[in-house]
C-alpha cells in the first residue's frame, strides 16, 4: 500500500496519525471515517457529520472495513443468483 495514495473527491477515507508530524484538527481523532470534499496542494478538505476540516495528506489512509460483532460474512462462491 502506498503511504499517501491519491483519493478522489467523494471517497470515504480514514484519519490516521501522520508520520510527518502534522497535528490533527480539533474534533477529529485517529480512526474517524470522513468524506473527501476538496483537494488543495498538501491538504485535503474533509467532512464528517456536516462539519468540514482541513487535514494534511499524510493524515489520511484508505478506509478500513470492520466486521460487526455477531454479523456473519458470507463465504465467496456461496451466493446464488
N, C-alpha and C positions, 0 to 999 in steps of 0.2 A: 504494500500500500504506500502510495506517495505521501510525504509528510504534509504537503499543502495542496491537495487536489483542487482543481478548479470546479467551483459549484455554479449551478445555473440559478437565475432568479426564479423563485417559487419552490425551490428544493428545500426539504427539511434536513437540517444538519444538527449536530450535537456540539455543545460547548465543552472545551477541554482546557486544562491548564497549559498555556503556551510555553514551548521550550525557549522562546525568545524573551521571556520575562514580561510580556505585555499583561498588564493588570486587567482583570475582568471589570466591566462596568457594574456599578451598584445595582442590585436587583437580579443579576444573572449569576448562576452558580454552575460548577462543573457538573456535567450530565444533563443539563437542561436541553430540551429539544426546541429549536427555533426555526422560523421560516426566513429564508434569504429574500430581501425585498429590493436591494440595490447594491451596486458594486462601485467601490472607489479604488484608488491606487493601491493602498496597502491595508485597507479596511473594508468591511462589509457592513451593510445596514441590515439588521435582523429584527424580526417581530415575534413577540410572544404575548398572547392574551391582550392584544390591542396596543401594546407598548412597543416602541422601537428603541434600539440601541445601536451604537457604532462599535464594532468589535474588530480587533486585529485579526488578520487572516490566519495567523498561527494558532489562534484560539478556537478554530473550527475543525471538525472532523466529520467524516460520513456518519450518518445516523446508525446507531446500533439497535437492531431489533431485539427485543427482550421477550422471553416467554412469560406468560402469566401463570402463577401457580395454580395447579389444578386444571389447566386447559390442555387437552391433548392435541398434538400436532399430527395431522395425517401423514403417513409414510408416502413417499413418492411412488407413483405407479399403482396406487390402490384406488385412485379416483376413477369412477366410471362416468362416461359421458352419455 
